[in-house]
Amino acid sequence: MSRKKRIVVIGGSAAGPKAAAKAKRTDYNAEVVMFQKDPDFSMASCGYPYYVGGYFNDRNMLIGTATGVRDSQYFINVKGVDARPSTEVTAIDRDKKEVSFRNLISGKEGEVTYDKVIIATGATPRMPPVPGTDLDGITTLQSMKDADYLRKVRDDNKIKEAVVIGGGLIGIETCEALQRAGIEITVVELLPQLLTFLDWEMAKLVENHVKTQPANVITGNGIAEFLGTNGRLTGIKLQNGTELPCELAVVAVGVSPNVKLAREAGLAIGATGGIEVDKYMQTSDPDIYAVGDCIEIYNRISGKKVLAPLGDLANLQGRVAGENAATENIVTFPGTLQTGICKIFDYAAGSTGLSEAQARQLGYDDIVTTIVASPDKPGFMGGLLLVTKIVAERKSGKILGAQCVGPGNVNRQIAQWAMALMAGHTVEDLINCDLPYAPPFSLAIDHFITAAHVMQNKMKGRMDGISSVELKAKLDGGESPFIVDVRGPDEYKETRLGIGEVLIPNDTLRNRIDELPEDKTREIICYCVTSLRAYESALVIRAEGWKNVRVLEGGIMAWPYSLER
Ligand SMILES: Cc1cc2nc3c(=O)[nH]c(=O)nc-3n(C[C@H](O)[C@H](O)[C@H](O)COP(=O)(O)OP(=O)(O)OC[C@H]3O[C@@H](n4cnc5c(N)ncnc54)[C@H](O)[C@@H]3O)c2cc1C
């Protein structure tokens, strides 16, 4: 009788268990051994902020199934996988085809031979290289241990002030979690904006929302030092010298792929710092696969290798590696659009594909962008705002990326854009998209399609848009376009941009056309709440002979700067 194939999986959180279970499902006779350094398996790390924030109270829900927790017994009984908790793999000997391990509780060491290995060692949180990182009161939110620590902070209810270092996805989610625990919170971000998967003006909308919660946000200023007394954190000092008192600091400045084992085993590491894999998830050694946060993968739009430490991708890659390790290389993973989403208090922010900044950085210079604001469903059904920015190639109309923020259903918008990107759709392809419609769910023309319509109008020259950033730069540069607010007088009384605008409601425009500048070449910029009425007004003004009429994209709803009122 032939010897059973042995597949060794290293790492037991997201990608590892998925790979192990898939391998066993694919080859019932294979012996699958999974080593996990942590005491728990299959932790829902993406759920940590919600556990800390008190959305649920039972810790086991992070590691649970319908019938209990995913412990080693569960893996043996249900998945047929020999899962070993608190056991670290210390080396991979590729000549002997053997991995060495050490049990972190008993100290017992051992070796196991393999036919195939799947590395799923995840990523390690980065620490800023500043003094004081060893003080008590500084943590990351990367492991169950971190989640337990921060949950205890919530339950003890003693900490009054905290800072979050880093305004990315995890930083922002942690900010919300701690704010919900009644802690006064400040997010400190070195870059000029939060959430760098968004363009600046989209991120600014999120930042404005965070500040209303309230939570403090400091951008463009990094940490210089953690300050402490008697070994305990008392505050932080910023690069501009400002000191912020705090008893807790959560560091969320990104993660680095955990490639120590792979590097020591002589496997190829890519320029991004992640383990190199091909489309089969195979490393430079055909008997070793790698998946999850420890690898680099292709961006499907740019074709460049990227790090994409995301839970959904880790699981998808795990399935591919598990199946391939159990058979031959029969399934592939095509790369990522870097689709992501996060919740920020009452807002969500998501993106897929390239932002404008990323596209330009990659050398796409002939691109067109547009920003569109509208509710996600009719007002009578409680419609909530969505602001979307799309980026497309000017010549082909091919969509390169989309971002969406707001209190509305951002998730569905981004999911739709991700499918459009996967299919390689152009703006034209989306104009008559057949999406589901009923008032509880969407507008008759969904926000997604409206965004495509606005982009089409722009590309066909029917609408000349101007972004908030371009308009602000004009005003700051001393230009004085003729700005028309086309809303009604009551709306104008309530909210105002205060950028030198003139109020001419769009239903009076045809009768008040002589109030526009005599010079028909003068730049005229129209806006309203979302710029829907502004577009109609711009068409009237154009038809009356003015040559340079523009629409403020997304209107007041997408205006990232302060309002006069
Ligand atoms: C707070 C938080 C929120 C997140 N939110 C989202 C989200 O909303 N959406 C999203 O897509 N992604 C999110 N992520 C990212 C997502 O959790 C990760 O992409 C995913 O967990 C990666 O899975 P992985 O298996 O590659 O790595 P990990 O989940 O990090 O697991 C790796 C495991 O390998 C073990 N290990 C390491 N070295 C060894 C060794 N030598 N021997 C044995 N075991 C070892 C580690 O102990 C660890 O348990 C979030 C992450 C965090 C921390």
The ligand as an SDF file (V2000), in Angstrom:
LIG
                    3D

 53 58  0  0  0  0  0  0  0  0999 V2000
   -7.9950   44.1760   13.6310 C   0  0  0  0  0  0  0  0  0  0  0  0
   -7.9950   43.6460   12.2400 C   0  0  0  0  0  0  0  0  0  0  0  0
   -9.0600   43.9300   11.4080 C   0  0  0  0  0  0  0  0  0  0  0  0
   -9.0650   43.4450   10.1080 C   0  0  0  0  0  0  0  0  0  0  0  0
  -10.1340   43.7120    9.3170 N   0  0  0  0  0  0  0  0  0  0  0  0
  -10.1650   43.2160    8.0670 C   0  0  0  0  0  0  0  0  0  0  0  0
  -11.3090   43.4100    7.2500 C   0  0  0  0  0  0  0  0  0  0  0  0
  -12.2890   44.0220    7.6670 O   0  0  0  0  0  0  0  0  0  0  0  0
  -11.2930   42.8940    6.0100 N   0  0  0  0  0  0  0  0  0  0  0  0
  -10.2230   42.1790    5.5280 C   0  0  0  0  0  0  0  0  0  0  0  0
  -10.2750   41.7000    4.3850 O   0  0  0  0  0  0  0  0  0  0  0  0
   -9.1390   41.9510    6.2880 N   0  0  0  0  0  0  0  0  0  0  0  0
   -9.0880   42.4580    7.5260 C   0  0  0  0  0  0  0  0  0  0  0  0
   -8.0020   42.2080    8.3100 N   0  0  0  0  0  0  0  0  0  0  0  0
   -6.8740   41.4440    7.7550 C   0  0  0  0  0  0  0  0  0  0  0  0
   -7.0740   39.9390    7.8970 C   0  0  0  0  0  0  0  0  0  0  0  0
   -7.3830   39.6160    9.2060 O   0  0  0  0  0  0  0  0  0  0  0  0
   -5.8200   39.2340    7.4410 C   0  0  0  0  0  0  0  0  0  0  0  0
   -5.5990   39.5410    6.0990 O   0  0  0  0  0  0  0  0  0  0  0  0
   -5.9110   37.7270    7.6030 C   0  0  0  0  0  0  0  0  0  0  0  0
   -6.0800   37.3650    8.9310 O   0  0  0  0  0  0  0  0  0  0  0  0
   -4.6340   37.0910    7.0720 C   0  0  0  0  0  0  0  0  0  0  0  0
   -4.6940   35.7320    7.2730 O   0  0  0  0  0  0  0  0  0  0  0  0
   -3.3710   34.8550    7.3650 P   0  0  0  0  0  0  0  0  0  0  0  0
   -3.8100   33.4750    7.6580 O   0  0  0  0  0  0  0  0  0  0  0  0
   -2.5240   35.1070    6.1940 O   0  0  0  0  0  0  0  0  0  0  0  0
   -2.5670   35.4700    8.5810 O   0  0  0  0  0  0  0  0  0  0  0  0
   -2.9510   35.5530   10.1220 P   0  0  0  0  0  0  0  0  0  0  0  0
   -4.4120   35.7220   10.2920 O   0  0  0  0  0  0  0  0  0  0  0  0
   -2.0530   36.5910   10.6840 O   0  0  0  0  0  0  0  0  0  0  0  0
   -2.5440   34.1400   10.6890 O   0  0  0  0  0  0  0  0  0  0  0  0
   -1.2160   33.6940   10.6920 C   0  0  0  0  0  0  0  0  0  0  0  0
   -1.0730   32.7180   11.8350 C   0  0  0  0  0  0  0  0  0  0  0  0
    0.1380   32.0390   11.6600 O   0  0  0  0  0  0  0  0  0  0  0  0
    0.7120   31.8110   12.9320 C   0  0  0  0  0  0  0  0  0  0  0  0
    2.1510   31.6100   12.7460 N   0  0  0  0  0  0  0  0  0  0  0  0
    3.0630   32.5210   12.3700 C   0  0  0  0  0  0  0  0  0  0  0  0
    4.2920   31.9520   12.3130 N   0  0  0  0  0  0  0  0  0  0  0  0
    4.1360   30.6690   12.6660 C   0  0  0  0  0  0  0  0  0  0  0  0
    5.0330   29.5840   12.8160 C   0  0  0  0  0  0  0  0  0  0  0  0
    6.3220   29.7140   12.5750 N   0  0  0  0  0  0  0  0  0  0  0  0
    4.5350   28.3990   13.2100 N   0  0  0  0  0  0  0  0  0  0  0  0
    3.2130   28.2460   13.4610 C   0  0  0  0  0  0  0  0  0  0  0  0
    2.3170   29.2480   13.3350 N   0  0  0  0  0  0  0  0  0  0  0  0
    2.7800   30.4310   12.9490 C   0  0  0  0  0  0  0  0  0  0  0  0
    0.3800   33.0880   13.6880 C   0  0  0  0  0  0  0  0  0  0  0  0
    0.4640   32.8700   15.0750 O   0  0  0  0  0  0  0  0  0  0  0  0
   -1.0210   33.4000   13.1880 C   0  0  0  0  0  0  0  0  0  0  0  0
   -2.0180   32.9110   14.0300 O   0  0  0  0  0  0  0  0  0  0  0  0
   -7.9790   42.6750    9.6220 C   0  0  0  0  0  0  0  0  0  0  0  0
   -6.9090   42.3820   10.4740 C   0  0  0  0  0  0  0  0  0  0  0  0
   -6.9190   42.8470   11.7630 C   0  0  0  0  0  0  0  0  0  0  0  0
   -5.7660   42.5340   12.6590 C   0  0  0  0  0  0  0  0  0  0  0  0
  1  2  1  0
  2  3  1  0
  2 52  2  0
  3  4  2  0
  4  5  1  0
  4 50  1  0
  5  6  2  0
  6  7  1  0
  6 13  1  0
  7  8  2  0
  7  9  1  0
  9 10  1  0
 10 11  2  0
 10 12  1  0
 12 13  2  0
 13 14  1  0
 14 15  1  0
 14 50  1  0
 15 16  1  0
 16 17  1  0
 16 18  1  0
 18 19  1  0
 18 20  1  0
 20 21  1  0
 20 22  1  0
 22 23  1  0
 23 24  1  0
 24 25  2  0
 24 26  1  0
 24 27  1  0
 27 28  1  0
 28 29  2  0
 28 30  1  0
 28 31  1  0
 31 32  1  0
 32 33  1  0
 33 34  1  0
 33 48  1  0
 34 35  1  0
 35 36  1  0
 35 46  1  0
 36 37  1  0
 36 45  1  0
 37 38  2  0
 38 39  1  0
 39 40  1  0
 39 45  2  0
 40 41  1  0
 40 42  2  0
 42 43  1  0
 43 44  2  0
 44 45  1  0
 46 47  1  0
 46 48  1  0
 48 49  1  0
 50 51  2  0
 51 52  1  0
 52 53  1  0
M  END
$$$$
